[in-house]
């Protein structure tokens, strides 16, 4: 099955700094790469995703880059704010049963703390 | 658009008791998932439904866990009997077949004592 490794497990930055979280995966057939943000007491929320036909995607202060050759993708958050503090998960799907998006295998999570 | 609804939000039971969780997905989402999230870990898939049929239940401990999705809409996940290691957050998610990505509910936090 799919193996997903996420680093670092914790990340502490000062407000305004940038944060980068990296994930590596094992299945070269994967073609969709989402990132989720999970706040305390809530379910994971999709914040950005990228498909394998592009190398980078930006949405305001967040961006995701993909290197399919090396089988890794990264989340970049610029100008961090205290409200960015949360647990971030990468995930990689395996298409099951013909659905567009089947089972997601999640990374172990990164606890991001942004200090004011 | 309403999100994925789950209940209850919290549940505390003794080991060997039974418990059930309920999920109402986003209207029109054919695919429904149950994930287990143990503290400090990423969610792990328990079962995936497409309409009312099971697509993947390979990681569901079938000796104690069961799930159903009546009429292809709401779903229930049951544990009987519960073990201490079942303490976790149980997340329900749904997705559209056209590939909007997952939407998760807020989860049910289960504590088995």
Interface residues (C-beta under 8 A of the other chain):
Chain A: X6 X32 X34 X36 X41 X42 X43 X44 X45 X46 X49 X89 X91 X96 X97 X99 X100 X101 X102 X103 X104 X105 X106 X107 X108 X109
Chain B: X4 X31 X33 X40 X41 X42 X43 X44 X45 X48 X50 X55 X56 X91 X93 X95 X96 X97 X98 X99 X101 X102 X103 X104 X105 X106 X107
